[in-house]
Amino acid sequence: MDPLTIGMLSVLAIVVLVYLGLYIPIALGLVSFGAIWMMSGKSILAFNFLKVAVGDGVTEYNFATIPLFTLMGLLVSRAGLGRDIYDVLNSACRKVLAGIGMATVGANAVFAAITGSSIASASVFTKISVPEMLRYNYNKRFAVGVVAGSSVLGMIIPPSAMLIIYSFVAEQSVGDMFLAGIIPGLILTGVYIAAIFVMARVWPSYIGDNISAEGLPAMARSETFRKSWPVLSLIFLVLGGIYTGWLTPVEAGAAGASLALIVAVVRRSMSWADFWETLVETGHITAAILLLITMASFYSRMLGYAGLPNQLDAMLQSWDLSFFHIMLIYVALMLVLGTLLDTASIILIVVPLFITLIESMGLSLVWFGIVTVIGAEIGLLTPPLGISCFVIKSTLNNPSISLKDVFMGSLPFAFLMLLVLIVLIRFPVLSTALI
C-alpha cells in the first residue's frame, strides 16, 4: 500500500480502537508506530519518530501549565468554593422566575474560570444544584439538563484543559488560547441564561410546574463578601494577570495554585492527608495528559510523513469549496465523532488533519481552536457517549432520574451550543478580539 492509503487507514483504525475502549494514547502510539514501520519498512525510523515526540512533549516549557492549573482546580474543589459560588448567585437570583437554573449556569461559568474542568463542574453541581431545584418543583429533566449543559463551560472558559491540549497540538500560545476563550465562554453563558428566562415564560412545562423560590433566604452582605472574595481574587489574579501581560500562563497557574492553597488553609478545609492526596491526584492527571500529548505528537508526525494533511488540503481545494462548505464539513465531522468519542480524542485525531488546510486559507488557528473545542463539547451532551451526562447520572443518588432524562434535558442546551458555534464561525473576531 502507498503511504497515503496507510495514513487514511491509520486514522480509521484509531477511531475504531478508541471507540472499542482502548486507552487513546495507547491507540495513537500503536497505530502510529505500526503505520510508520509499514510506510518505511524500517522499525528504527518508527523508534526515532517516537523518541523525538517524547522529547518534545517532556521538554516543552508551557506544559507546566497543566500540573499547575490542575492543582489549582483540585485545591479550589477542596476549599468548597463551588458551593459558595452557587449560594451567592442563588441568593442574587432568588426573585427571578427560574432563577435557580440561571444561578446554576452562572455558578458553573465562574467555577469553570477557576478549575477548567467540565467533569468537575458536572460532579459538583449535580450534588448541589439538582436537589435544590427538585425541592422547588423544577422539572427533573430541566434540573439535570441545566447542570449538564452549563458544565461544558469548563471546556471553553479559561483555564481549560482542552484549550491547553489544543495549543500543544496546533503549536499555539496557551495564553492566546485562554484569552480567545473568554468572549465565546461569556456569550455561551449569556445565551443559556437568556434561554432559561425565555423558556420559563413560553415553555413553562419544560422548566417545571409551580416553580417557586419562596423560603430561599437572602444572603447578608458580609456573608456575600466572605464567599465571593476568594473566587473573585482567583479570577482577577489568573485571567487578569494573563490579559495584562503581568503573568505568563505558567506563572498565572503557579500564582493561582498558591492562592487556592492559602484559601484552603485559611478555611481549614484540608488536612495534611487531603493535601498529599491532592498532590498525588495532580501527578496522576499530569502524567496522563503528558502521555496523551506525547502520543498526539507522534500521531501528527506520522500523518505528516504519510502526507495526509497536504493531500486532504489539495483534495478539498480541487473541489473548489467555499469557506462555508469547508466549515460545514468540519462541524458535521465533529458532531458525528462527538457521539462516539470524548473531546480530547476528537481534538487529537481531527485537528492534525485540518491544520494545513486552515493555514493555507489564511485563517486563525486560535479561532479554529475555539470552534474545534465547542464543536467537540457538543458531544459531551449527546448519546451514546455524552460523558457529562454519564457523570451526572453516576453522581445522582436518585433512581427516579434515568440516563434518558439526563440526555433529554441536555438536548436544548446542545442545540444552543450549536447556534453559538455558528455565530463564532460567522464572526471570527469574537474569538480573536482580546488577543
Secondary structure, 3 states (H helix, E strand, C coil): CCHHHHHHHHHHHHHHHHHCCCCHHHHHHHHHHHHHHHHHCCHHHHHHHHHHHHHHHHHCHHHHHHHHHHHHHHHHHHHCHHHHHHHHHHHHCCCCCCHHHHHHHHHHHHHHHHHCCHHHHHHHHHHHHHHHHHHCCCCHHHHHHHHHHHHHHHHCCCCCHHHHHHHHHCCCCHHHHHHHHHHHHHHHHHHHHHHHHHHHHHCHHHHCCCCCCCCCCCCCHHHHHHHHHHHHHHHHHHHHHHHHCCCCHHHHHHHHHHHHHHHHHHCCCCCHHHHHHHHHHHHHHHHHHHHHHHHHHHHHHHHHHHCHHHHHHHHHHHCCCCHHHHHHHHHHHHHHHHCCCCHHHHHHHHHHHHHHHHHHCCCCHHHHHHHHHHHHHHHHHCCCCCHHHHHHHHHCCCCCCCHHHHHHHHHHHHHHHHHHHHHHHHCCHHHHCCC
